[in-house]
Structure formats: C-alpha cells, structure tokens
Amino acid sequence: MSDLLEGWRHRAKLWVARRDPWRHKAKLWVARRDRDEQLSPRVAALEGTVASLAAEVHRAEDAAARLAALEQAVADHGRQLHVRAVMDWVERATLRGAPLVSVVLPTRDRRDLLSRAIESVQKQSYRNWELLIVDDGSVAGTAEFLAGVAGDRVRCFHQALINILC
C-alpha cells in the first residue's frame, strides 16, 4: 500500500510541476543564484591568485631571457679573451728558427680567384712559407695559369677529377 501511495505522491508532484513550471524554474534559479553567490568570493580569490602567478611567470621568463643573453655575452667575451691571450703570446714569442709554414690551396675551375689567393699568401709578413696548390681536375685554363706561377715557393699538383678537395 505504501508503494502505491508513494507512486501517487510522485505523480502529484510531476503534475504540479507541469501545471506551474515557472515556480519550479524559479526555485532552480534561486538555488543556482545562492550557490553562485557562495562561490563568487572563492572564484574572485582564485582569479587574483592566477593573475599574480601569471605575472610571476612573465617575470621569470624575462629573467631567463636576460640570463641567456648574459651567458652568451660572457661566452663571447671568454672567446675574445682567449684570442687576445694567444695574440699577446705570439707578439712576445721568440722563435729560435723560422719554421716552414705550408699553405695548402685546393682549387677547381677557379682561375679568376687564384691570382688573388696567391697574392694574399705572398703578402704575409712571415716570410718562411710554401704554397701548395692542388688542382682537382680543372678544365678552364687553370692548369696553364698554374704552370706560370709555379716556382721555388709555389708548387702545383694536378690530379684527375675525384671531387674530394673542392
């Protein structure tokens, strides 16, 4: 009997809800509004926390970028100091003899650039050098040009085109 009574009560509630839908919706709206009002201060506090954390992340990213730039500058200065130290040593170094410096110049069909490269070696302040020009199968008059510049300090080597030098 109680099951039957419960069934009728449920049907009556549904009937009232259908007959007066606005009252039911108003109750739901009031319940949501009350819940939102309770959550509103917490949401505002969380939004403030998120905003402050975003500002902290932005500051940390800026600091990381500045740190990377500083590290790069320090590395550049370190390389410059190393070069300067070697150059200072070279200026003060005294050699007992004059060691022979061999300059190897590989080429292939670069006849127009060879005279400039050879002239660059010849203008060096250090005088004990030899220039070894290796022609890797040139065809555009390079061999004839090299035959004209060969001498005691400039030696030319010709090989068939094997594409390992140039």
QUILINQUI-V308495 format. One record per residue. RES is the residue in three letters. PHI is phi in whole degrees, -180 to 180 (* if undefined). NEAR is the number of other C-alpha atoms within 12 Angstrom. D_CENTER is the distance of its C-alpha to the mean C-alpha in whole Angstrom. Layout:
res:RES phi:PHI near:NEAR d_center:D_CENTER
res:RES phi:PHI near:NEAR d_center:D_CENTER
This chain:
res:MET phi:* near:7 d_center:80
res:SER phi:-67 near:8 d_center:78
res:ASP phi:-64 near:9 d_center:75
res:LEU phi:-66 near:10 d_center:77
res:LEU phi:-66 near:11 d_center:77
res:GLU phi:-63 near:12 d_center:73
res:GLY phi:-60 near:13 d_center:73
res:TRP phi:-67 near:14 d_center:75
res:ARG phi:-63 near:14 d_center:73
res:HIS phi:-63 near:14 d_center:70
res:ARG phi:-64 near:14 d_center:71
res:ALA phi:-66 near:14 d_center:73
res:LYS phi:-63 near:16 d_center:69
res:LEU phi:-62 near:15 d_center:68
res:TRP phi:-65 near:14 d_center:70
res:VAL phi:-65 near:15 d_center:70
res:ALA phi:-64 near:17 d_center:66
res:ARG phi:-74 near:14 d_center:67
res:ARG phi:-74 near:12 d_center:70
res:ASP phi:-131 near:14 d_center:68
res:PRO phi:-69 near:15 d_center:64
res:TRP phi:-69 near:14 d_center:63
res:ARG phi:-64 near:14 d_center:65
res:HIS phi:-64 near:18 d_center:62
res:LYS phi:-66 near:14 d_center:59
res:ALA phi:-64 near:14 d_center:60
res:LYS phi:-63 near:15 d_center:60
res:LEU phi:-64 near:14 d_center:57
res:TRP phi:-64 near:14 d_center:55
res:VAL phi:-64 near:15 d_center:57
res:ALA phi:-65 near:14 d_center:56
res:ARG phi:-65 near:15 d_center:52
res:ARG phi:-61 near:14 d_center:52
res:ASP phi:-62 near:13 d_center:54
res:ARG phi:-65 near:15 d_center:51
res:ASP phi:-64 near:15 d_center:48
res:GLU phi:-66 near:14 d_center:50
res:GLN phi:-72 near:13 d_center:50
res:LEU phi:-83 near:14 d_center:46
res:SER phi:-55 near:15 d_center:45
res:PRO phi:-64 near:13 d_center:45
res:ARG phi:-68 near:14 d_center:43
res:VAL phi:-64 near:15 d_center:40
res:ALA phi:-61 near:15 d_center:40
res:ALA phi:-63 near:13 d_center:39
res:LEU phi:-66 near:14 d_center:37
res:GLU phi:-62 near:14 d_center:35
res:GLY phi:-63 near:14 d_center:35
res:THR phi:-64 near:14 d_center:34
res:VAL phi:-63 near:14 d_center:31
res:ALA phi:-63 near:14 d_center:30
res:SER phi:-67 near:14 d_center:30
res:LEU phi:-66 near:14 d_center:28
res:ALA phi:-63 near:14 d_center:25
res:ALA phi:-65 near:14 d_center:26
res:GLU phi:-64 near:14 d_center:25
res:VAL phi:-64 near:14 d_center:22
res:HIS phi:-62 near:14 d_center:21
res:ARG phi:-63 near:14 d_center:22
res:ALA phi:-66 near:14 d_center:20
res:GLU phi:-65 near:14 d_center:17
res:ASP phi:-61 near:14 d_center:17
res:ALA phi:-64 near:14 d_center:18
res:ALA phi:-65 near:14 d_center:15
res:ALA phi:-66 near:14 d_center:13
res:ARG phi:-65 near:14 d_center:15
res:LEU phi:-63 near:14 d_center:15
res:ALA phi:-62 near:14 d_center:12
res:ALA phi:-64 near:14 d_center:13
res:LEU phi:-66 near:14 d_center:16
res:GLU phi:-62 near:14 d_center:14
res:GLN phi:-64 near:14 d_center:12
res:ALA phi:-64 near:14 d_center:16
res:VAL phi:-64 near:14 d_center:18
res:ALA phi:-63 near:14 d_center:16
res:ASP phi:-62 near:14 d_center:16
res:HIS phi:-64 near:14 d_center:20
res:GLY phi:-61 near:14 d_center:20
res:ARG phi:-65 near:14 d_center:20
res:GLN phi:-64 near:14 d_center:22
res:LEU phi:-65 near:14 d_center:25
res:HIS phi:-64 near:14 d_center:24
res:VAL phi:-61 near:14 d_center:25
res:ARG phi:-63 near:14 d_center:28
res:ALA phi:-63 near:14 d_center:29
res:VAL phi:-65 near:14 d_center:30
res:MET phi:-64 near:13 d_center:31
res:ASP phi:-62 near:12 d_center:33
res:TRP phi:-64 near:13 d_center:35
res:VAL phi:-62 near:12 d_center:35
res:GLU phi:-63 near:11 d_center:37
res:ARG phi:-96 near:10 d_center:39
res:ALA phi:-70 near:11 d_center:40
res:THR phi:-117 near:10 d_center:43
res:LEU phi:-99 near:11 d_center:43
res:ARG phi:-76 near:6 d_center:47
res:GLY phi:-137 near:8 d_center:46
res:ALA phi:-113 near:11 d_center:44
res:PRO phi:-66 near:13 d_center:42
res:LEU phi:-78 near:14 d_center:41
res:VAL phi:-105 near:16 d_center:38
res:SER phi:-100 near:18 d_center:37
res:VAL phi:-105 near:23 d_center:35
res:VAL phi:-102 near:22 d_center:34
res:LEU phi:-122 near:29 d_center:33
res:PRO phi:-78 near:30 d_center:33
res:THR phi:-151 near:34 d_center:34
res:ARG phi:-159 near:31 d_center:35
res:ASP phi:53 near:24 d_center:36
res:ARG phi:-123 near:26 d_center:35
res:ARG phi:-55 near:23 d_center:38
res:ASP phi:-67 near:16 d_center:37
res:LEU phi:-97 near:17 d_center:35
res:LEU phi:-64 near:26 d_center:37
res:SER phi:-62 near:20 d_center:39
res:ARG phi:-66 near:14 d_center:36
res:ALA phi:-66 near:22 d_center:34
res:ILE phi:-66 near:31 d_center:38
res:GLU phi:-61 near:14 d_center:39
res:SER phi:-61 near:16 d_center:36
res:VAL phi:-68 near:26 d_center:37
res:GLN phi:-66 near:20 d_center:40
res:LYS phi:-87 near:13 d_center:39
res:GLN phi:-65 near:16 d_center:38
res:SER phi:-72 near:9 d_center:40
res:TYR phi:-77 near:15 d_center:40
res:ARG phi:-101 near:16 d_center:43
res:ASN phi:-94 near:19 d_center:43
res:TRP phi:-136 near:23 d_center:41
res:GLU phi:-135 near:25 d_center:41
res:LEU phi:-114 near:32 d_center:39
res:LEU phi:-110 near:27 d_center:39
res:ILE phi:-102 near:37 d_center:38
res:VAL phi:-110 near:32 d_center:37
res:ASP phi:-94 near:36 d_center:38
res:ASP phi:-97 near:26 d_center:37
res:GLY phi:78 near:24 d_center:39
res:SER phi:-65 near:27 d_center:39
res:VAL phi:-127 near:19 d_center:42
res:ALA phi:-97 near:17 d_center:42
res:GLY phi:79 near:18 d_center:44
res:THR phi:-69 near:29 d_center:42
res:ALA phi:-61 near:28 d_center:44
res:GLU phi:-65 near:17 d_center:47
res:PHE phi:-62 near:23 d_center:45
res:LEU phi:-64 near:32 d_center:44
res:ALA phi:-63 near:17 d_center:47
res:GLY phi:-76 near:14 d_center:48
res:VAL phi:-99 near:22 d_center:46
res:ALA phi:-63 near:20 d_center:46
res:GLY phi:-164 near:14 d_center:48
res:ASP phi:-66 near:12 d_center:48
res:ARG phi:-98 near:22 d_center:45
res:VAL phi:-117 near:25 d_center:43
res:ARG phi:-118 near:25 d_center:44
res:CYS phi:-116 near:30 d_center:43
res:PHE phi:-126 near:24 d_center:42
res:HIS phi:-115 near:24 d_center:42
res:GLN phi:-142 near:20 d_center:41
res:ALA phi:-67 near:16 d_center:41
res:LEU phi:-61 near:17 d_center:38
res:ILE phi:-127 near:13 d_center:36
res:ASN phi:55 near:16 d_center:33
res:ILE phi:-108 near:14 d_center:31
res:LEU phi:-97 near:19 d_center:31
res:CYS phi:-120 near:17 d_center:30
